């Protein structure tokens, strides 16, 4: 009975969060439907539920470090780190971190992008959870994995608010536990 109640509560939570995410057509460019999470952020109940549900599968996995991908990964990453009793490490665009960094450049659909992480932010064999708001093609997530691996961190999984399943980003992360709350 408890399991059934838990599953129903979880389904209702996901529907509540999903109903708040709004579509913004043609943003940031024509043909793209942007998934806007600001209504979730402005609803404290939804924000708390999102953070709790994103952290939940990793509660007993002894996570040492939560890595948040710029910039919305910071919003969810810090409270998830708090729940898990872990430190928080930001992955940022180039030139934003003040100390020595590792950098990776990766391909986008139309060009390249780069990310950086502080060289001293993850110690060898620390257990790492990577957090972001959206998983699309998986390029940014895969690049973040490479940065964490350069620092010899052990990636335990991903906590994602929204997954655009039709873009198949999960395939690039197939060796990891990818937990997403809302799928499109």
C-alpha positions in Angstrom: 0.0 0.0 0.0 2.8 2.4 0.9 4.5 1.8 -2.5 1.3 2.6 -4.3 0.7 5.8 -2.3 4.3 6.8 -3.0 4.0 6.2 -6.7 0.8 8.2 -6.9 2.3 11.1 -4.9 5.3 11.1 -7.2 3.1 11.2 -10.3 1.1 14.1 -8.9 4.4 15.9 -8.1 5.7 15.5 -11.6 2.4 16.6 -13.1 2.3 19.7 -10.9 5.9 20.6 -12.0 5.2 19.8 -15.6 2.1 22.1 -15.6 4.2 25.0 -14.5 6.8 24.7 -17.2 5.8 26.9 -20.1 6.6 26.8 -23.8 8.0 30.0 -25.3 8.0 29.6 -29.1 10.8 31.0 -31.3 13.2 31.6 -28.4 16.2 32.1 -28.5 15.7 31.7 -32.3 12.9 30.9 -34.7 11.8 27.3 -34.7 12.9 26.5 -31.1 10.3 26.0 -28.4 12.1 27.1 -25.2 11.1 25.3 -22.0 10.8 28.1 -19.4 11.3 27.0 -15.8 10.8 30.5 -14.2 7.3 29.6 -13.2 8.7 26.6 -11.3 11.3 28.8 -9.6 8.6 31.3 -8.6 6.4 28.7 -7.0 8.2 27.7 -3.7 6.2 24.5 -3.5 7.2 23.4 -7.0 10.8 24.5 -6.4 11.1 22.5 -3.2 9.5 19.4 -4.8 11.8 19.6 -7.7 14.9 19.8 -5.6 13.7 17.0 -3.3 12.8 14.7 -6.2 16.1 15.5 -8.1 18.1 14.5 -5.0 16.0 11.5 -4.0 17.7 8.7 -6.0 21.1 9.8 -4.8 20.3 10.1 -1.1 22.2 6.9 0.0 25.1 7.0 -2.5 27.6 9.0 -0.5 27.9 11.9 -2.9 30.9 14.1 -2.1 30.5 16.8 -4.7 27.5 18.2 -6.7 28.6 19.8 -9.9 26.2 22.4 -11.3 26.3 23.4 -15.0 26.0 27.1 -15.7 23.7 28.7 -15.0 20.5 27.0 -14.1 22.3 24.0 -12.8 23.5 26.3 -10.0 19.9 27.0 -9.0 19.1 23.3 -8.4 22.7 22.2 -7.6 23.2 24.2 -4.4 20.1 23.0 -2.5 20.7 19.4 -3.8 24.2 19.6 -2.4 22.8 20.8 0.9 20.3 17.9 1.0 23.1 15.4 0.2 25.6 16.9 2.6 28.0 17.5 -0.3 30.1 20.4 -1.5 29.0 22.4 -4.6 31.2 23.1 -7.6 30.2 25.3 -10.5 31.1 24.5 -14.2 31.2 27.9 -16.0 31.7 29.5 -19.3 35.4 30.6 -19.9 36.8 33.5 -18.0 34.2 33.4 -15.1 36.3 31.4 -12.6 39.1 33.3 -10.7 41.6 30.5 -10.1 43.4 27.9 -12.3 41.0 26.0 -14.4 40.6 23.0 -16.7 38.9 23.8 -19.9 37.1 21.7 -22.5 35.8 22.8 -25.9 33.0 20.8 -27.4 30.9 20.8 -30.6 27.4 22.3 -30.8 25.0 22.0 -33.7 26.3 25.2 -35.2 29.8 25.8 -33.8 31.6 25.2 -30.6 31.4 26.2 -26.9 33.7 25.8 -23.9 33.3 25.1 -20.2 35.7 25.4 -17.3 36.1 24.0 -13.8 38.6 24.9 -11.0 41.5 22.5 -11.0 41.3 22.0 -7.3 37.5 21.6 -7.0 37.3 17.8 -7.1 39.8 15.4 -5.5 40.7 12.0 -7.0 37.9 9.4 -6.6 35.4 11.8 -5.0 31.8 10.7 -5.9 30.2 13.4 -8.1 26.6 14.1 -9.0 26.1 16.4 -12.0 23.0 18.7 -12.0 21.4 20.8 -14.7 17.9 22.0 -15.6 17.8 20.5 -19.1 19.1 17.6 -21.0 18.8 18.1 -24.8 21.4 16.7 -27.1 23.8 15.9 -24.3 26.8 17.9 -25.5 27.1 20.1 -22.5 26.5 17.2 -20.1 29.1 15.0 -21.9 31.7 17.9 -21.8 31.1 18.3 -18.1 31.7 14.5 -17.7 35.1 15.0 -19.4 36.0 17.9 -17.1 35.1 15.9 -14.0 37.1 12.9 -15.4 40.1 15.1 -16.0 40.1 15.8 -12.2 39.7 12.1 -11.6 36.2 12.4 -10.0 33.9 9.4 -10.0 30.6 10.3 -11.7 27.7 8.7 -10.0 25.0 10.2 -12.1 22.9 13.1 -13.3 20.0 14.9 -11.8 18.0 16.8 -14.5 14.8 18.7 -14.2 13.7 18.4 -17.9 14.7 15.9 -20.5 13.9 16.4 -24.2 13.9 12.7 -24.9 13.4 13.2 -28.7 16.9 14.7 -28.9 18.4 11.5 -27.5 20.9 13.2 -25.1 20.7 10.3 -22.7 22.5 8.1 -25.3 25.7 10.2 -24.8 25.5 9.5 -21.1 24.5 5.8 -21.3 27.1 4.7 -18.7 25.6 6.9 -16.0 22.5 7.0 -13.9 20.4 9.8 -15.5 17.5 10.8 -13.4 15.1 13.4 -15.0 11.9 14.6 -13.5 9.9 15.8 -16.6 10.3 14.2 -20.0 9.1 15.6 -23.3 
